[in-house]
Amino acid sequence: MTFERSIGIFGLLFAGIGSVIGSGWLFGPLYAAQVAGPAAIISWIIGGLLMTMIALTFAELGSAFPVAGGMVQYAQYSHGPLVSFMTGWMVWISSVAVAPVETMGLIHYMANYVPGLVTKVQNVTVMTKTGIFLGAIIMFLMCYLNYQGAKFFSKSNSVITAIKLIVPIMTVLVLVCMDFHATNFFATASGGFSPYGWHGILAALPIGGVIYSFIGANTVLQLAGETKNPQRNIPLALIGSVIFCIILYVALQIAFIGALDMTAISHGWKALHYEGDSGPFAGILSAFGLAWFVIVLYADALISPFGTGYVYTASTARVNYALTRIGFFPKYFEKLTQKGVPSRGIILNYLIGLMLFLPFPGWQDMVSFIISCFIVSYITGPIALMGLRKSHPHQARPFKLPFPIVSSFIAFYACNLLVYWTGWHTVYRMMIAMMIGFAFFIVHCCRQKNNTWIKQWSTSWWIAPYIIGMCVISYFGTFGQGIGKITFGADFYVIAIFTALIFFLAVKLGRAHTERDVLL
């Protein structure tokens, strides 16, 4: 049984947009403004452009090799099992957490109106038994809907995403038309347009949630094996979803800043806050007397996380499938239903997701870290592109990235900047997660009767200096509890030099072409 190619261009585009636009848009403009002030607008543009550069490398890979769980399989074909497993490991442990995290967010919103769903444990909000039971039902519904096949998924997700988009677009229009204060962008009392300089603008990318608002577009790649006309649809959906979300988030940030009352920022942007879980937009609209629209926002706060969890339930199962195809998951998970659905992967991810509901204090913080592991997995895009250009020069590439060496280098540099900007307190945890994955890889190698995996270390050993180097630079940097020995400004040059060394080393070590590597 093979995947059914039944997802069209709009279904794929809406899958990308639907995984990027979650309930986070309700808080993202506030968090970004607290870190960067009105210059948060630039943060969204920079973050979007960096993700676009990275997306362009995956667009070529996706058009040339439209396979399910693409992020994992590209690394397998370009650099072998170790790199592919490390990528798959990071993608999987982060992806599998999204559906339960979004469900927890949904339950927390519902708790404002339905008592008994959450409680406090050591000052941390966790779900009660009733909340966990309801969360299990919601996640089961996501799984059941995915079980209906790719065609049903495409149509239903398009409807959910359309509903999700109506509310933020209406919010922008209402705020701009109601009471827009252009003076907020340059008020000297609050520090002007950029009160915290370029450091604040760049710090807003990880701290303000800008980076994490764009990472969801990778779902387009995971669904590549079920896409009609993938050579055309994958690049259009991948790049289109990122560009659309740049425009929407910039518009939301402008509308939010312009709608603020001057008294809200009189003590500086860092002091800007809203009490409770109502969110900044709900607070502003309530002040305008638009109670009816606040109800609409609350409804969207339920629909948006469900839609995002729904998309990730589909894409994460394709990651399971990809890890099975390259030999790291048991063949048991490779079997598809009559509708072309990897149902066994969906069930496994569902059971793991239920474990994330356990009411451990601080559990949500750990889950937030796991989701940040997505960033590291993006480094395989530019590396795999150059590797497959070398090993598969005659493969048809309907979308061909111009100036591939320069473009891939810039994309890899962007990846490393994004990793660095998350800060030392996150980077070292991400690297520990990679090392745990490496330990699993060694165990897997030792269990192979014909151990060819470990012999391919020669194509993959660049990953070791990469992990060490990023840890060292991050530790000496100025972001996220770094000790500040590498000053802001100088860190751009340090990362550029480090990027060049790793990039050309990784490309040089890429696998040679063999008959087994032919994908299509």
N, C-alpha and C positions, 0 to 999 in steps of 0.2 A: 504493500500500500504506500502511495506517495502523496505528498501534499497537493491539494487542489488549488490551482491558480485561479482564484475567483475574486481577488481584491483589486478593484480598479484604482485609478489615479486619485479620485476624491476620497475613496475609502482609506487609502494609504496616507494621503495628506491629512485627513482628519484623525488618523491614528497618531501621527506625529504631533499634531497640534493638541490633541486630547491628552497626550501624556506630558506635554509641557505646561499647559494651562490647567492647573489644579486649583485647590482652594487657596494656595499660597499667594495668589494675586491680591487677596484681601489684605495681606500683611506686608508683602514685599516692598511696596513703595514707602511704607513707614520705616521699616528697618534700614532700607538703603538711604533714606533721608537723614536718619539719625547718625549715620556714619559719614556721609558725604555732603549733606545739605542739598541745596538745589542742583549741585553738580552731580547728583545721583543720576541725572539724565544722561550724562556722559558715561557713567558706569554701565548703564544698560546698553548703550551703543557699543562701548568697548567689549563688553561681555558677549554681545550678540555677534560682533564682527569676528572675534576670536573663535567663537563656536562655528561661525560660517566657514572660516578657513579650515577648521578641522573637518567640518561636514563635507567640504569639497573633496577631500581625500577619500572619504567613505563613499561619496557619490560615484567616483570612478570605480572603486572596488565593487560597489553594489551593482552597477550597470554591467560590469564585466563578469562578475561571479554572483549571480542572484540565488544564493543558497540560504536555507533556514539557519538562524543563529549566526549570521554573517560575521559579527565581531570576533567570534571564537574561531571560525573556520579560516578566515583570512590569515590569522596569525599562524595557524597550523600549516598552511600551504607555503607561507613565505619564510618561516623560521623554525618550524618543527614543533614537536610536542611540548617542550618546556614552556615556550612563550605562549603557545595556545592555551595550555592549562592554566598558566598564571592569569592570562586575560579572562578565560572562562570562569575561573575561580572568583576573580574580583567582580565580574559582571553578574555572576549568579548570586553570590552572597548579598550583593547590593540590590539586585532586582527582586529577589525573593522576599525582601523586607518591605517593598513598596506597597503591595496590596494590604498587608496588615497595618502598616503605618497610616495609610490613607483611611482605612476602616476605623482605626483608633481616633483619627481626627474627626471623622463623621460622628462617631459615638460621643466624643467630647462636646461637639456642637449640639447634638440632640439632648445632652444632659442639661442644657440651659432650660429646656422645656419639659423634659421627661425625667423626673427625679429617680435616683436609685441606680443610675447607670455608671457613675464614677464615684470615687471616694479619695480621700487624702491619706497617703502612707508616707510618713516622714517628710511632710510638706510637698510631696510629689503626687500629682493627679494620676490615678490608675483606675482601671475598670473594675467594677464589682462582678460578682458571678453572673448577675443579670446582664451586665454590659458585655461580658465575654460571650455569653450565650447568644445575644443579639448580634455581636460581631461575627461569630461563627456562622450564623445564618446568612448575614450579608455577604461574607466571603464565599460561602457555598453557592449563593446566587450568582456571583461573578463566575465561578467555575462552571455552573450549570449552563449559563448563557454561552460561555466559550465552547462548551461541549457540542453546541449546535452547529459548529463548523465555521469556516472562514467567511463564507458568504453572509451568513447571519451576523457574524461579528462585525463585518464591514458596514452593513446597513444599520444595525442597532447602534454601533459606536458613532456613526455619522450623525444620527439623531441626537444622541446624548451630547456630543461635542457642540453641535449647533446650538443647543439649549445653553450649554456652558458659556458660549461666546456672546450670546445676546446680552447677558447681564453685565459683564465688564464693559462692553461697548456702550450700553445704555448709561452705565455709571459715568463714563468719560463725558458723554454728551450732556447729562444732567448737571454735572459739576461745572463744566465750562460755561454752560448757559445760565446757571443760577446766580453765582456770585464769585467771579474769577478775579483774583488780585495779582496782577502782573508784578506789582512792587515786591511781592514775597521773594521773587527770584534774586533780587539785588539789594535787599534791605540791609543797611550797614549795621543796624542794631543786632542782627543775628549773624553777622560775619560776612555778608555779601554772598555772591553766587557760589564760591568755593571756600567755605570757612575753614576746611581742614586740608586744603591743598590736594596735590596729586596722591599723597599717601592715603587720604580719606577716600578719594575716588577709586583707587585700586583696592583698598581694604573692603569697600562695599561689595566687591565681587564675591568674596566668600562670606563675609560677616553679614552683609545685607541680603544674602540669598540670591544674588544675581546669577552666579554660576549655576546653582542648583535649579534655577528656573528654566534653564536651557538644556540640561542634560538628557531630558526625556526623549528627545528626537531620535535617539538610537533605536527606539522600537520599530522604526521604519526598516532598519537593517535586519532585525530579528524576524520580521514578517516577509522578508524578500522572497522566500521560497513559495509563497502563496499569492504572488502578485502577477496580475496580467501585464503583459508587455513590460517586464521588469527593467529592460535596458532604458526605457524612457521614463517610467513611472518612479523608479527609485531616486534618481537625481532630482527630479522635479519635486517629489514629496519631501525629501530630506532637506533640501535647500529652501524650498518654499515654506515649510513649517517653521524653520528658524527665522527667516526674514519676516514672516507674518507676526511671529511672537515678539520680535524686536520692536516692530511698529506699535503693537498693542501695549507692551510694557512701558515704552517711552511715553505713549499717550496717557496711560494711567498715572505715571509719575508726574507728568506735567499737570494733569487735572488735580491730583492730590495736593501738590504744592500750592497751586493757584487757589484752591478752595479753602486753605487754612486761614483762620483768623489770626491777625498779627499777634494777639496775646498768647497764642499757642507756641510761638517761637521767640517770644521776647527774652527768654532765658537761654537761648541757643538751641540748635537742632538736636543736640544730644539729650536735652531735657524733654523733647517732644514725646508724648506717650498718651495712651488711651487705656483706661481701666477695664479690667475684665476681658472676656473673650469676644466682645461685640466687634472689635476691629476698628481701624481708623475710618474706613469709608462709612460704616454704619454710624459711627459717632458724628461725622460731619453731616450726613444726611438727616440724622435725628435732629441736629441743631437747626437744620433748614426746615424742619417740620414735615419731612417726607417719610412719615411712619410706614406708609404703604410700600415704599421702595426698600425700606429696611427689611421688611418681611421677605421681599424678593431676594435680597442679599442672603438672608438666612437660608432660604430655600436653595440658592445656588451653593451655599456652603455645605449642603448635603449632597447635591447632585455632582459637584465638581470632584470631590474625593472618590465617590463611587465610580465616576467615569475614568479617572486616572488609574484606580485599582483594577478596573475592568480591562483596560489596555495592557497593564503590566502582567495580569494573569495570563493573557495570551502570549506576550513576548517572552516572559520568563520560561514558559514551557518549551519554547523554541530554543532557548539556551540549553535546557536539559537535553534536548534532542541533539544539538550540536556537540555537546560534551560526550554524548553516546556515540555519535558518528566518528569522533576522533579517538575513541577508545577509553575514556575515563569514567564514564558511567556504564553500568551493566546494559547489555543488549536489551534487557527487559523494557527499558524506557524508549527504545527506538520504535516500538510498535505503534501504529496509528489506527484510529477507528475508521469505520467505513466512510465517515465524513472528512477524513484526513486530519484528525485532531490528535495531538500527543497527550491523550487523556491520562496516562500513567504519570507523566511529568506534572500535569496539573494537580493530580491527587497528592503527589509527594510534596509539592510546593505548598499546597493547602495545609497539610499536616504540620509542616515546618512553620508556616505562618501562624497557626494556632498557638505554637509555643511562644511567639512574640507577644501574645496577649497576657502572659503570666504577670501578675501584679508585683514585679520586683521594683523597688525604688531605684530610680536612675536608669531604668531599662530604656526609656525613651531616648536618653542621651546617647546610649550605646547604639541604638538603631539609627539615630541621625548620623553617627560616625560611619556606620556600615554603608549608608546610602552615599556618603561622600566618596566611597571607594570607586564609584562610577568614573570619577575624573581620571584615575590612573589607567583605567582600561582604554581610554581614548588614545593613549600613546601608540597603540598598535596601528592606527589608521595610516599616518604618514610613513611609518616604518614598513608596514606590509605593502603599501602602494609601491614603494621603491623596490622592495624585494621581489614582488610579482612582476614589475616591469622588467626586471632582470631575468627571472626564471621563466616567465611566460610572455615573451616579447610579441608573439603572434596572436595572442588571445584578442578577440574582438572587444573593443572598448568604445561603445556608443557615446559615452561621455568621457572625454579625455581631458584631464587637467593640464592646462598650459604651463610651460616652464616647470615640469614636475619636480626637479631637484630643488629649485628655489621655493616653490609652493609647499612641498612636503617639509622642507626645513623650517619654514615659517610656521607651519601647522604644528610641528613637533615642538618648536620654541613656545608657541602659544600653550600647548599642553603643559609644558614644564612650568611656565609662569602661573598657570591656573593651580597646579599642584602646590607650588611655592607659596602662593597667596593664601592658601587655606591655613597656613601657619604651622609652626613646629608642633604644637600640641595635637594637631590632626595628622600631620605628615608621618610622625613616628609611629602613630597607631596604624595608619594605612600600611606602612612598610612592615610592621609586625604581622598584619593580616596577610601580606604577600609571602612572608617567611613561613607562616603556617601553611599556606598553599604549597610552598616549595617542599615542606616536610611531607605533605600528602603525596606530592609527585614522586618523591624518593621511595615512599612506601609502595606506590603503584609500580614503579620500576622494578623493585625487588620482587614483586609478585609475578612478573612476566616470565614465562618459561623461555621464550626467545627474546632476550632483553636487548631490543634494538633502540629503545627509547633513550637510554642513558648515553648511547654512543653519539647522539645528536646534540650533545652539550656544546660541540664545536660551533654550532650555528646560534647558540642561545646564551653563551656566557656573558654577553654584554649586559644582560639584565642585572648581574651582580654589581658591577660598578655603578650602574644606574641607580639602584636602590641605595647603595652607600653614599653616592654623590648627592642625591637629593636630600638625604637625611643631614649630611654635613652642612650643605648650603642653607637648608631650612633652619638648622640649629643656630647658625651664626648670623641669620638674617634678622629682620625687624618685625616680622609678622607672627602673630600667634605665640607669644612667649619666647620668641627667639632672643638670643642674648645681645643682638645688635652690633656685632663686630663687623658684619658686612652692611654698610650703611645703605639707606634708601637712595637709589640712583645707581650706585655701584653694583647693586645686586642684578640689575639688568644686564650688565656686561659679563658678570660672573656666570649667570645662567646661559647667556648666549655662547660663551666659550665652552661650557659644559655640554650644552645642546649639540654644538658642532662635533665635539669629540665622540659622544655617544651615537649621534646620528650616522656619521660616516663609518663608525665601527660596526653598527648594527646592519647597515646596508651592505657592507663588505662581507659580513658573515652570513648573509642570506642563503637559503638553500638553493642547490642546483636543481634544474628541471629533471623530473623523471616521469615515466609514463603514468605512474600512480597518482601524480599530482594533477593530472588533467581533470578539471572539475566538470566541464560541460561538453 
